[in-house]
Every structure is written in C-alpha cells, then in structure tokens.
Amino acid sequence: MAANEGASPTRHLRVHRQGGHTVLAFRGEIDIVASADIAPYLDRATDLSGARLVIDLSGVDFFDCSGLRLLYRARARVLDRGGELRLVCAHPLTLRVLRVTGLARLLPPRPTLDAALSHAEAASGPAASGSAAPGPG
C-alpha cells in the first residue's frame, strides 16, 4: 500500500503504511464508543511479531481514559511480541493527559508523523531505552 493510500475500517480509524511502519491514525472523539470500534483493529495490528506501528493522534479532538487504555494495551502487546510502537500527538490537552498518567515517559509523543518516523528514541520497544512498566488494564 502506498504512503498516501489508506483504509478506514471505522470512522475513528484510518490505517496505512509509511516508512516501513503501519500507521493507525485515530480521528475525532476517542471515547468508550470509539475505543470499542478501534480495539479489534488495534489488536489485529499489535498481534504480529515484530510489528512496527505508529499511533497518530493528530486527528483527535477529544481523548479520554478509554483512549489511554487503548494506548497502554497496544504498547504492552507490541512489547510482548518484540515490536516497536511510536506515538504522534501535539494537542495540548491530550499531551497533558499523557504526561499526568506517565504514558508520555513510556511512549514519548512526537508532534508530527514525520518526526515519529525519523526518531528512534520516539519508540517504545527494543530500539527504545527504558523498560516496560504496567499501565491501566
């Protein structure tokens, strides 16, 4: 799939390949309803051994604890399978939630997709420093 092409399995998620990574672009309001729509696709993407994923939150208008659970679950699944997960986020309120919960330390957000793809230290996984820590289940 070309970098510009992508599938929209739900109105809250667009999936495409770029720079050797699968990019899961969340869109709109990520609440309990959106999380239920996204979870099966995220689980499928994180089930692959050695997966290289980017979760892009740049199209997100609202992000609650349901979204945090998706990120923690995705991170744990990717790390368990020897993969790598990167995060894109520049929205001030979402960044604040990520910092307050400690997720920003475990999964350092980058302001753009290009920045996430070009910085190894933006990853949570074998190439990243630090160790896995438990998150909310």
N, CA, C and O atoms as a GROMACS GRO file, in nm:
protein
  548
    1MET      N    1   0.084  -0.117   0.000
    1MET     CA    2   0.000   0.000   0.000
    1MET      C    3   0.089   0.124   0.000
    1MET      O    4   0.183   0.131   0.079
    2ALA      N    5   0.063   0.219  -0.084
    2ALA     CA    6   0.142   0.341  -0.094
    2ALA      C    7   0.119   0.428   0.028
    2ALA      O    8   0.018   0.413   0.097
    3ALA      N    9   0.211   0.518   0.055
    3ALA     CA   10   0.203   0.603   0.174
    3ALA      C   11   0.076   0.687   0.175
    3ALA      O   12   0.027   0.720   0.283
    4ASN      N   13   0.022   0.723   0.059
    4ASN     CA   14  -0.095   0.808   0.056
    4ASN      C   15  -0.225   0.730   0.064
    4ASN      O   16  -0.330   0.787   0.094
    5GLU      N   17  -0.219   0.602   0.038
    5GLU     CA   18  -0.340   0.521   0.041
    5GLU      C   19  -0.366   0.474   0.183
    5GLU      O   20  -0.274   0.458   0.262
    6GLY      N   21  -0.492   0.454   0.214
    6GLY     CA   22  -0.524   0.405   0.346
    6GLY      C   23  -0.665   0.352   0.353
    6GLY      O   24  -0.752   0.390   0.274
    7ALA      N   25  -0.686   0.266   0.447
    7ALA     CA   26  -0.818   0.210   0.470
    7ALA      C   27  -0.878   0.276   0.593
    7ALA      O   28  -0.806   0.310   0.687
    8SER      N   29  -1.007   0.294   0.590
    8SER     CA   30  -1.078   0.349   0.705
    8SER      C   31  -1.175   0.244   0.757
    8SER      O   32  -1.292   0.244   0.720
    9PRO      N   33  -1.125   0.154   0.842
    9PRO     CA   34  -1.212   0.047   0.891
    9PRO      C   35  -1.327   0.099   0.978
    9PRO      O   36  -1.432   0.035   0.986
   10THR      N   37  -1.310   0.214   1.042
   10THR     CA   38  -1.416   0.278   1.119
   10THR      C   39  -1.403   0.429   1.098
   10THR      O   40  -1.302   0.476   1.044
   11ARG      N   41  -1.503   0.502   1.139
   11ARG     CA   42  -1.493   0.648   1.124
   11ARG      C   43  -1.390   0.708   1.218
   11ARG      O   44  -1.353   0.825   1.203
   12HIS      N   45  -1.343   0.631   1.314
   12HIS     CA   46  -1.244   0.678   1.411
   12HIS      C   47  -1.102   0.633   1.381
   12HIS      O   48  -1.010   0.665   1.456
   13LEU      N   49  -1.083   0.558   1.273
   13LEU     CA   50  -0.952   0.499   1.246
   13LEU      C   51  -0.925   0.492   1.097
   13LEU      O   52  -1.010   0.452   1.018
   14ARG      N   53  -0.804   0.533   1.060
   14ARG     CA   54  -0.753   0.516   0.924
   14ARG      C   55  -0.621   0.443   0.937
   14ARG      O   56  -0.539   0.477   1.022
   15VAL      N   57  -0.598   0.343   0.854
   15VAL     CA   58  -0.476   0.262   0.861
   15VAL      C   59  -0.404   0.272   0.727
   15VAL      O   60  -0.464   0.256   0.621
   16HIS      N   61  -0.272   0.299   0.733
   16HIS     CA   62  -0.191   0.300   0.612
   16HIS      C   63  -0.047   0.265   0.646
   16HIS      O   64  -0.010   0.261   0.764
   17ARG      N   65   0.034   0.241   0.544
   17ARG     CA   66   0.176   0.211   0.562
   17ARG      C   67   0.259   0.332   0.523
   17ARG      O   68   0.230   0.399   0.424
   18GLN      N   69   0.361   0.360   0.602
   18GLN     CA   70   0.452   0.469   0.569
   18GLN      C   71   0.585   0.444   0.638
   18GLN      O   72   0.589   0.412   0.757
   19GLY      N   73   0.693   0.459   0.564
   19GLY     CA   74   0.827   0.446   0.621
   19GLY      C   75   0.851   0.314   0.690
   19GLY      O   76   0.921   0.310   0.792
   20GLY      N   77   0.795   0.205   0.639
   20GLY     CA   78   0.815   0.074   0.699
   20GLY      C   79   0.731   0.049   0.824
   20GLY      O   80   0.750  -0.051   0.893
   21HIS      N   81   0.640   0.139   0.854
   21HIS     CA   82   0.553   0.127   0.971
   21HIS      C   83   0.407   0.120   0.927
   21HIS      O   84   0.369   0.172   0.822
   22THR      N   85   0.326   0.055   1.009
   22THR     CA   86   0.182   0.063   0.994
   22THR      C   87   0.136   0.180   1.080
   22THR      O   88   0.164   0.184   1.200
   23VAL      N   89   0.068   0.274   1.018
   23VAL     CA   90   0.020   0.394   1.088
   23VAL      C   91  -0.129   0.377   1.115
   23VAL      O   92  -0.208   0.356   1.023
   24LEU      N   93  -0.164   0.387   1.242
   24LEU     CA   94  -0.303   0.382   1.283
   24LEU      C   95  -0.341   0.524   1.326
   24LEU      O   96  -0.306   0.568   1.435
   25ALA      N   97  -0.412   0.594   1.239
   25ALA     CA   98  -0.447   0.733   1.265
   25ALA      C   99  -0.585   0.738   1.328
   25ALA      O  100  -0.686   0.711   1.263
   26PHE      N  101  -0.588   0.774   1.456
   26PHE     CA  102  -0.714   0.789   1.526
   26PHE      C  103  -0.775   0.924   1.484
   26PHE      O  104  -0.702   1.020   1.457
   27ARG      N  105  -0.910   0.930   1.478
   27ARG     CA  106  -0.976   1.052   1.435
   27ARG      C  107  -1.099   1.082   1.521
   27ARG      O  108  -1.167   0.991   1.568
   28GLY      N  109  -1.125   1.210   1.540
   28GLY     CA  110  -1.246   1.252   1.609
   28GLY      C  111  -1.236   1.239   1.760
   28GLY      O  112  -1.131   1.264   1.819
   29GLU      N  113  -1.346   1.200   1.820
   29GLU     CA  114  -1.354   1.186   1.965
   29GLU      C  115  -1.325   1.041   2.003
   29GLU      O  116  -1.397   0.950   1.964
   30ILE      N  117  -1.218   1.022   2.080
   30ILE     CA  118  -1.181   0.887   2.124
   30ILE      C  119  -1.234   0.868   2.266
   30ILE      O  120  -1.170   0.905   2.364
   31ASP      N  121  -1.352   0.810   2.271
   31ASP     CA  122  -1.420   0.782   2.396
   31ASP      C  123  -1.451   0.633   2.402
   31ASP      O  124  -1.395   0.555   2.324
   32ILE      N  125  -1.538   0.592   2.490
   32ILE     CA  126  -1.566   0.449   2.507
   32ILE      C  127  -1.625   0.387   2.380
   32ILE      O  128  -1.594   0.272   2.348
   33VAL      N  129  -1.709   0.460   2.309
   33VAL     CA  130  -1.770   0.409   2.186
   33VAL      C  131  -1.663   0.394   2.077
   33VAL      O  132  -1.655   0.290   2.012
   34ALA      N  133  -1.583   0.497   2.058
   34ALA     CA  134  -1.477   0.492   1.957
   34ALA      C  135  -1.376   0.383   1.990
   34ALA      O  136  -1.328   0.312   1.901
   35SER      N  137  -1.343   0.370   2.118
   35SER     CA  138  -1.247   0.268   2.160
   35SER      C  139  -1.296   0.128   2.126
   35SER      O  140  -1.218   0.042   2.085
   36ALA      N  141  -1.425   0.105   2.145
   36ALA     CA  142  -1.481  -0.026   2.111
   36ALA      C  143  -1.472  -0.051   1.961
   36ALA      O  144  -1.453  -0.166   1.919
   37ASP      N  145  -1.485   0.053   1.880
   37ASP     CA  146  -1.471   0.039   1.734
   37ASP      C  147  -1.326   0.012   1.694
   37ASP      O  148  -1.300  -0.069   1.606
   38ILE      N  149  -1.233   0.081   1.759
   38ILE     CA  150  -1.092   0.075   1.723
   38ILE      C  151  -1.024  -0.052   1.774
   38ILE      O  152  -0.938  -0.107   1.705
   39ALA      N  153  -1.062  -0.100   1.892
   39ALA     CA  154  -0.992  -0.209   1.960
   39ALA      C  155  -0.966  -0.333   1.874
   39ALA      O  156  -0.853  -0.383   1.875
   40PRO      N  157  -1.063  -0.385   1.799
   40PRO     CA  158  -1.034  -0.506   1.719
   40PRO      C  159  -0.925  -0.483   1.614
   40PRO      O  160  -0.843  -0.572   1.590
   41TYR      N  161  -0.922  -0.367   1.553
   41TYR     CA  162  -0.821  -0.336   1.451
   41TYR      C  163  -0.685  -0.316   1.515
   41TYR      O  164  -0.582  -0.357   1.461
   42LEU      N  165  -0.684  -0.251   1.631
   42LEU     CA  166  -0.559  -0.230   1.704
   42LEU      C  167  -0.504  -0.363   1.753
   42LEU      O  168  -0.383  -0.387   1.747
   43ASP      N  169  -0.590  -0.449   1.803
   43ASP     CA  170  -0.546  -0.582   1.847
   43ASP      C  171  -0.488  -0.662   1.731
   43ASP      O  172  -0.388  -0.731   1.747
   44ARG      N  173  -0.551  -0.653   1.615
   44ARG     CA  174  -0.501  -0.725   1.498
   44ARG      C  175  -0.362  -0.674   1.459
   44ARG      O  176  -0.273  -0.753   1.428
   45ALA      N  177  -0.344  -0.542   1.462
   45ALA     CA  178  -0.214  -0.484   1.425
   45ALA      C  179  -0.106  -0.517   1.528
   45ALA      O  180   0.010  -0.537   1.491
   46THR      N  181  -0.143  -0.523   1.655
   46THR     CA  182  -0.044  -0.548   1.760
   46THR      C  183  -0.020  -0.696   1.785
   46THR      O  184   0.062  -0.732   1.868
   47ASP      N  185  -0.091  -0.782   1.714
   47ASP     CA  186  -0.076  -0.926   1.731
   47ASP      C  187   0.041  -0.983   1.652
   47ASP      O  188   0.082  -1.097   1.674
   48LEU      N  189   0.095  -0.904   1.562
   48LEU     CA  190   0.204  -0.950   1.476
   48LEU      C  191   0.338  -0.941   1.546
   48LEU      O  192   0.369  -0.840   1.608
   49SER      N  193   0.417  -1.046   1.535
   49SER     CA  194   0.550  -1.046   1.593
   49SER      C  195   0.637  -0.942   1.523
   49SER      O  196   0.643  -0.938   1.400
   50GLY      N  197   0.705  -0.858   1.601
   50GLY     CA  198   0.796  -0.758   1.546
   50GLY      C  199   0.728  -0.644   1.474
   50GLY      O  200   0.791  -0.576   1.392
   51ALA      N  201   0.601  -0.620   1.502
   51ALA     CA  202   0.528  -0.512   1.435
   51ALA      C  203   0.593  -0.377   1.461
   51ALA      O  204   0.641  -0.350   1.571
   52ARG      N  205   0.594  -0.293   1.360
   52ARG     CA  206   0.644  -0.156   1.371
   52ARG      C  207   0.525  -0.064   1.346
   52ARG      O  208   0.481  -0.046   1.233
   53LEU      N  209   0.473  -0.007   1.454
   53LEU     CA  210   0.348   0.069   1.449
   53LEU      C  211   0.368   0.213   1.493
   53LEU      O  212   0.455   0.245   1.574
   54VAL      N  213   0.284   0.299   1.438
   54VAL     CA  214   0.272   0.438   1.483
   54VAL      C  215   0.125   0.463   1.509
   54VAL      O  216   0.041   0.437   1.422
   55ILE      N  217   0.093   0.514   1.626
   55ILE     CA  218  -0.042   0.560   1.653
   55ILE      C  219  -0.038   0.712   1.643
   55ILE      O  220   0.036   0.779   1.715
   56ASP      N  221  -0.118   0.763   1.552
   56ASP     CA  222  -0.120   0.906   1.521
   56ASP      C  223  -0.247   0.967   1.578
   56ASP      O  224  -0.357   0.937   1.533
   57LEU      N  225  -0.230   1.053   1.677
   57LEU     CA  226  -0.344   1.119   1.742
   57LEU      C  227  -0.367   1.260   1.688
   57LEU      O  228  -0.445   1.336   1.747
   58SER      N  229  -0.301   1.298   1.579
   58SER     CA  230  -0.312   1.436   1.531
   58SER      C  231  -0.453   1.471   1.484
   58SER      O  232  -0.487   1.589   1.479
   59GLY      N  233  -0.535   1.373   1.450
   59GLY     CA  234  -0.672   1.400   1.409
   59GLY      C  235  -0.774   1.384   1.520
   59GLY      O  236  -0.894   1.375   1.494
   60VAL      N  237  -0.727   1.380   1.645
   60VAL     CA  238  -0.815   1.357   1.760
   60VAL      C  239  -0.858   1.491   1.821
   60VAL      O  240  -0.776   1.579   1.847
   61ASP      N  241  -0.989   1.503   1.843
   61ASP     CA  242  -1.045   1.623   1.906
   61ASP      C  243  -1.066   1.607   2.056
   61ASP      O  244  -1.061   1.704   2.131
   62PHE      N  245  -1.089   1.484   2.099
   62PHE     CA  246  -1.118   1.453   2.240
   62PHE      C  247  -1.059   1.316   2.269
   62PHE      O  248  -1.065   1.226   2.186
   63PHE      N  249  -1.001   1.302   2.389
   63PHE     CA  250  -0.932   1.179   2.424
   63PHE      C  251  -0.953   1.153   2.572
   63PHE      O  252  -0.908   1.232   2.656
   64ASP      N  253  -1.022   1.044   2.607
   64ASP     CA  254  -1.045   1.016   2.748
   64ASP      C  255  -0.974   0.889   2.793
   64ASP      O  256  -0.888   0.838   2.721
   65CYS      N  257  -1.008   0.838   2.910
   65CYS     CA  258  -0.939   0.722   2.966
   65CYS      C  259  -0.956   0.598   2.879
   65CYS      O  260  -0.872   0.508   2.885
   66SER      N  261  -1.060   0.592   2.799
   66SER     CA  262  -1.076   0.479   2.706
   66SER      C  263  -0.964   0.479   2.604
   66SER      O  264  -0.913   0.373   2.567
   67GLY      N  265  -0.927   0.596   2.558
   67GLY     CA  266  -0.815   0.609   2.465
   67GLY      C  267  -0.684   0.572   2.530
   67GLY      O  268  -0.599   0.507   2.469
   68LEU      N  269  -0.666   0.611   2.656
   68LEU     CA  270  -0.545   0.574   2.730
   68LEU      C  271  -0.533   0.423   2.741
   68LEU      O  272  -0.425   0.368   2.724
   69ARG      N  273  -0.645   0.356   2.770
   69ARG     CA  274  -0.642   0.210   2.778
   69ARG      C  275  -0.600   0.148   2.646
   69ARG      O  276  -0.525   0.050   2.644
   70LEU      N  277  -0.647   0.205   2.534
   70LEU     CA  278  -0.604   0.154   2.403
   70LEU      C  279  -0.453   0.166   2.387
   70LEU      O  280  -0.388   0.073   2.340
   71LEU      N  281  -0.397   0.281   2.425
   71LEU     CA  282  -0.253   0.304   2.410
   71LEU      C  283  -0.172   0.210   2.500
   71LEU      O  284  -0.075   0.150   2.455
   72TYR      N  285  -0.211   0.197   2.626
   72TYR     CA  286  -0.139   0.108   2.717
   72TYR      C  287  -0.146  -0.037   2.668
   72TYR      O  288  -0.047  -0.109   2.672
   73ARG      N  289  -0.264  -0.078   2.624
   73ARG     CA  290  -0.280  -0.215   2.574
   73ARG      C  291  -0.195  -0.238   2.449
   73ARG      O  292  -0.127  -0.340   2.438
   74ALA      N  293  -0.200  -0.144   2.357
   74ALA     CA  294  -0.120  -0.157   2.234
   74ALA      C  295   0.027  -0.165   2.268
   74ALA      O  296   0.098  -0.248   2.211
   75ARG      N  297   0.075  -0.080   2.358
   75ARG     CA  298   0.216  -0.079   2.396
   75ARG      C  299   0.256  -0.213   2.455
   75ARG      O  300   0.359  -0.270   2.417
   76ALA      N  301   0.176  -0.264   2.548
   76ALA     CA  302   0.208  -0.392   2.612
   76ALA      C  303   0.211  -0.505   2.510
   76ALA      O  304   0.301  -0.589   2.514
   77ARG      N  305   0.115  -0.509   2.420
   77ARG     CA  306   0.109  -0.616   2.320
   77ARG      C  307   0.227  -0.609   2.224
   77ARG      O  308   0.286  -0.712   2.190
   78VAL      N  309   0.263  -0.488   2.182
   78VAL     CA  310   0.376  -0.471   2.090
   78VAL      C  311   0.506  -0.512   2.158
   78VAL      O  312   0.586  -0.584   2.098
   79LEU      N  313   0.527  -0.470   2.281
   79LEU     CA  314   0.650  -0.505   2.353
   79LEU      C  315   0.658  -0.655   2.378
   79LEU      O  316   0.766  -0.713   2.368
   80ASP      N  317   0.546  -0.718   2.411
   80ASP     CA  318   0.544  -0.863   2.434
   80ASP      C  319   0.584  -0.942   2.309
   80ASP      O  320   0.633  -1.054   2.319
   81ARG      N  321   0.564  -0.882   2.193
   81ARG     CA  322   0.591  -0.951   2.067
   81ARG      C  323   0.716  -0.898   1.997
   81ARG      O  324   0.739  -0.925   1.879
   82GLY      N  325   0.798  -0.822   2.071
   82GLY     CA  326   0.924  -0.774   2.018
   82GLY      C  327   0.912  -0.666   1.912
   82GLY      O  328   1.001  -0.650   1.829
   83GLY      N  329   0.802  -0.593   1.915
   83GLY     CA  330   0.780  -0.488   1.816
   83GLY      C  331   0.817  -0.350   1.868
   83GLY      O  332   0.885  -0.335   1.969
   84GLU      N  333   0.769  -0.252   1.796
   84GLU     CA  334   0.801  -0.113   1.825
   84GLU      C  335   0.676  -0.030   1.805
   84GLU      O  336   0.604  -0.048   1.707
   85LEU      N  337   0.650   0.062   1.897
   85LEU     CA  338   0.534   0.150   1.888
   85LEU      C  339   0.579   0.294   1.906
   85LEU      O  340   0.653   0.326   1.999
   86ARG      N  341   0.533   0.379   1.816
   86ARG     CA  342   0.560   0.522   1.823
   86ARG      C  343   0.429   0.597   1.831
   86ARG      O  344   0.325   0.547   1.788
   87LEU      N  345   0.434   0.718   1.885
   87LEU     CA  346   0.313   0.796   1.907
   87LEU      C  347   0.328   0.936   1.851
   87LEU      O  348   0.433   1.000   1.867
   88VAL      N  349   0.224   0.984   1.785
   88VAL     CA  350   0.217   1.122   1.736
   88VAL      C  351   0.107   1.193   1.813
   88VAL      O  352  -0.008   1.147   1.816
   89CYS      N  353   0.142   1.305   1.875
   89CYS     CA  354   0.042   1.384   1.947
   89CYS      C  355   0.096   1.525   1.968
   89CYS      O  356   0.208   1.542   2.016
   90ALA      N  357   0.017   1.625   1.934
   90ALA     CA  358   0.055   1.764   1.958
   90ALA      C  359  -0.056   1.842   2.027
   90ALA      O  360  -0.035   1.958   2.062
   91HIS      N  361  -0.171   1.782   2.048
   91HIS     CA  362  -0.284   1.851   2.111
   91HIS      C  363  -0.252   1.875   2.259
   91HIS      O  364  -0.223   1.780   2.331
   92PRO      N  365  -0.256   2.000   2.304
   92PRO     CA  366  -0.214   2.032   2.442
   92PRO      C  367  -0.288   1.956   2.551
   92PRO      O  368  -0.225   1.911   2.647
   93LEU      N  369  -0.419   1.940   2.538
   93LEU     CA  370  -0.493   1.869   2.643
   93LEU      C  371  -0.460   1.720   2.644
   93LEU      O  372  -0.448   1.659   2.751
   94THR      N  373  -0.446   1.661   2.527
   94THR     CA  374  -0.411   1.519   2.520
   94THR      C  375  -0.269   1.498   2.572
   94THR      O  376  -0.243   1.402   2.644
   95LEU      N  377  -0.177   1.588   2.536
   95LEU     CA  378  -0.040   1.578   2.589
   95LEU      C  379  -0.040   1.587   2.741
   95LEU      O  380   0.036   1.516   2.807
   96ARG      N  381  -0.123   1.672   2.795
   96ARG     CA  382  -0.131   1.686   2.941
   96ARG      C  383  -0.176   1.554   3.005
   96ARG      O  384  -0.120   1.512   3.106
   97VAL      N  385  -0.277   1.491   2.946
   97VAL     CA  386  -0.326   1.362   2.997
   97VAL      C  387  -0.214   1.258   2.989
   97VAL      O  388  -0.194   1.180   3.082
   98LEU      N  389  -0.142   1.256   2.878
   98LEU     CA  390  -0.032   1.160   2.862
   98LEU      C  391   0.077   1.183   2.966
   98LEU      O  392   0.134   1.087   3.019
   99ARG      N  393   0.107   1.309   2.996
   99ARG     CA  394   0.210   1.340   3.096
   99ARG      C  395   0.165   1.305   3.237
   99ARG      O  396   0.240   1.243   3.313
  100VAL      N  397   0.042   1.344   3.272
  100VAL     CA  398  -0.010   1.320   3.407
  100VAL      C  399  -0.016   1.171   3.438
  100VAL      O  400   0.012   1.130   3.551
  101THR      N  401  -0.051   1.090   3.339
  101THR     CA  402  -0.063   0.946   3.361
  101THR      C  403   0.070   0.872   3.351
  101THR      O  404   0.078   0.754   3.384
  102GLY      N  405   0.175   0.942   3.306
  102GLY     CA  406   0.306   0.879   3.292
  102GLY      C  407   0.328   0.811   3.158
  102GLY      O  408   0.437   0.761   3.131
  103LEU      N  409   0.225   0.807   3.075
  103LEU     CA  410   0.240   0.740   2.946
  103LEU      C  411   0.339   0.813   2.855
  103LEU      O  412   0.404   0.750   2.772
  104ALA      N  413   0.352   0.943   2.870
  104ALA     CA  414   0.447   1.019   2.787
  104ALA      C  415   0.590   0.974   2.811
  104ALA      O  416   0.673   0.983   2.721
  105ARG      N  417   0.622   0.925   2.932
  105ARG     CA  418   0.756   0.872   2.960
  105ARG      C  419   0.777   0.736   2.894
  105ARG      O  420   0.887   0.704   2.847
  106LEU      N  421   0.672   0.656   2.890
  106LEU     CA  422   0.681   0.521   2.833
  106LEU      C  423   0.671   0.521   2.681
  106LEU      O  424   0.727   0.434   2.614
  107LEU      N  425   0.599   0.617   2.629
  107LEU     CA  426   0.572   0.625   2.486
  107LEU      C  427   0.584   0.772   2.446
  107LEU      O  428   0.482   0.840   2.432
  108PRO      N  429   0.706   0.821   2.426
  108PRO     CA  430   0.726   0.964   2.403
  108PRO      C  431   0.655   1.014   2.277
  108PRO      O  432   0.682   0.967   2.167
  109PRO      N  433   0.564   1.110   2.294
  109PRO     CA  434   0.492   1.161   2.177
  109PRO      C  435   0.578   1.256   2.095
  109PRO      O  436   0.659   1.332   2.148
  110ARG      N  437   0.560   1.249   1.964
  110ARG     CA  438   0.624   1.341   1.869
  110ARG      C  439   0.516   1.428   1.808
  110ARG      O  440   0.401   1.385   1.796
  111PRO      N  441   0.549   1.550   1.768
  111PRO     CA  442   0.446   1.643   1.719
  111PRO      C  443   0.392   1.613   1.580
  111PRO      O  444   0.282   1.657   1.545
  112THR      N  445   0.467   1.538   1.499
  112THR     CA  446   0.423   1.506   1.363
  112THR      C  447   0.457   1.361   1.330
  112THR      O  448   0.540   1.298   1.396
  113LEU      N  449   0.392   1.310   1.227
  113LEU     CA  450   0.420   1.175   1.181
  113LEU      C  451   0.564   1.164   1.132
  113LEU      O  452   0.633   1.066   1.162
  114ASP      N  453   0.610   1.262   1.056
  114ASP     CA  454   0.749   1.261   1.007
  114ASP      C  455   0.848   1.255   1.123
  114ASP      O  456   0.947   1.183   1.116
  115ALA      N  457   0.821   1.331   1.229
  115ALA     CA  458   0.911   1.330   1.345
  115ALA      C  459   0.911   1.194   1.413
  115ALA      O  460   1.016   1.146   1.454
  116ALA      N  461   0.795   1.132   1.425
  116ALA     CA  462   0.788   1.000   1.488
  116ALA      C  463   0.860   0.895   1.405
  116ALA      O  464   0.927   0.808   1.460
  117LEU      N  465   0.849   0.904   1.274
  117LEU     CA  466   0.913   0.806   1.187
  117LEU      C  467   1.064   0.824   1.181
  117LEU      O  468   1.137   0.728   1.152
  118SER      N  469   1.113   0.944   1.207
  118SER     CA  470   1.255   0.970   1.190
  118SER      C  471   1.336   0.963   1.320
  118SER      O  472   1.458   0.975   1.315
  119HIS      N  473   1.272   0.943   1.434
  119HIS     CA  474   1.343   0.941   1.561
  119HIS      C  475   1.325   0.808   1.631
  119HIS      O  476   1.216   0.775   1.676
  120ALA      N  477   1.433   0.731   1.640
  120ALA     CA  478   1.427   0.602   1.709
  120ALA      C  479   1.390   0.618   1.856
  120ALA      O  480   1.324   0.532   1.913
  121GLU      N  481   1.433   0.729   1.918
  121GLU     CA  482   1.403   0.747   2.060
  121GLU      C  483   1.256   0.778   2.083
  121GLU      O  484   1.212   0.786   2.198
  122ALA      N  485   1.180   0.798   1.977
  122ALA     CA  486   1.036   0.821   1.991
  122ALA      C  487   0.961   0.690   2.007
  122ALA      O  488   0.839   0.690   2.024
  123ALA      N  489   1.032   0.579   2.003
  123ALA     CA  490   0.967   0.449   2.005
  123ALA      C  491   0.961   0.390   2.145
  123ALA      O  492   1.041   0.424   2.233
  124SER      N  493   0.864   0.304   2.163
  124SER     CA  494   0.854   0.220   2.280
  124SER      C  495   0.873   0.079   2.228
  124SER      O  496   0.786   0.023   2.162
  125GLY      N  497   0.988   0.021   2.259
  125GLY     CA  498   1.017  -0.112   2.208
  125GLY      C  499   1.165  -0.140   2.215
  125GLY      O  500   1.238  -0.068   2.283
  126PRO      N  501   1.212  -0.244   2.147
  126PRO     CA  502   1.351  -0.286   2.156
  126PRO      C  503   1.452  -0.176   2.125
  126PRO      O  504   1.558  -0.172   2.187
  127ALA      N  505   1.420  -0.087   2.031
  127ALA     CA  506   1.514   0.020   1.996
  127ALA      C  507   1.509   0.134   2.097
  127ALA      O  508   1.599   0.219   2.100
  128ALA      N  509   1.405   0.138   2.179
  128ALA     CA  510   1.389   0.247   2.275
  128ALA      C  511   1.459   0.214   2.406
  128ALA      O  512   1.479   0.097   2.439
  129SER      N  513   1.496   0.316   2.477
  129SER     CA  514   1.558   0.294   2.607
  129SER      C  515   1.449   0.283   2.712
  129SER      O  516   1.336   0.324   2.689
  130GLY      N  517   1.483   0.229   2.824
  130GLY     CA  518   1.387   0.214   2.933
  130GLY      C  519   1.324   0.077   2.932
  130GLY      O  520   1.346  -0.002   2.840
  131SER      N  521   1.247   0.050   3.034
  131SER     CA  522   1.184  -0.080   3.044
  131SER      C  523   1.033  -0.065   3.046
  131SER      O  524   0.979   0.043   3.071
  132ALA      N  525   0.968  -0.174   3.019
  132ALA     CA  526   0.821  -0.173   3.018
  132ALA      C  527   0.771  -0.157   3.160
  132ALA      O  528   0.826  -0.213   3.255
  133ALA      N  529   0.666  -0.079   3.173
  133ALA     CA  530   0.603  -0.060   3.302
  133ALA      C  531   0.454  -0.088   3.284
  133ALA      O  532   0.398  -0.060   3.177
  134PRO      N  533   0.390  -0.141   3.385
  134PRO     CA  534   0.248  -0.171   3.371
  134PRO      C  535   0.167  -0.044   3.362
  134PRO      O  536   0.206   0.061   3.414
  135GLY      N  537   0.054  -0.054   3.297
  135GLY     CA  538  -0.039   0.058   3.285
  135GLY      C  539  -0.176   0.010   3.322
  135GLY      O  540  -0.194  -0.105   3.363
  136PRO      N  541  -0.275   0.097   3.307
  136PRO     CA  542  -0.411   0.056   3.341
  136PRO      C  543  -0.458  -0.053   3.247
  136PRO      O  544  -0.424  -0.051   3.128
  137GLY      N  545  -0.534  -0.146   3.297
  137GLY     CA  546  -0.577  -0.260   3.218
  137GLY      C  547  -0.710  -0.243   3.165
  137GLY      O  548  -0.761  -0.330   3.095
   0.00000   0.00000   0.00000
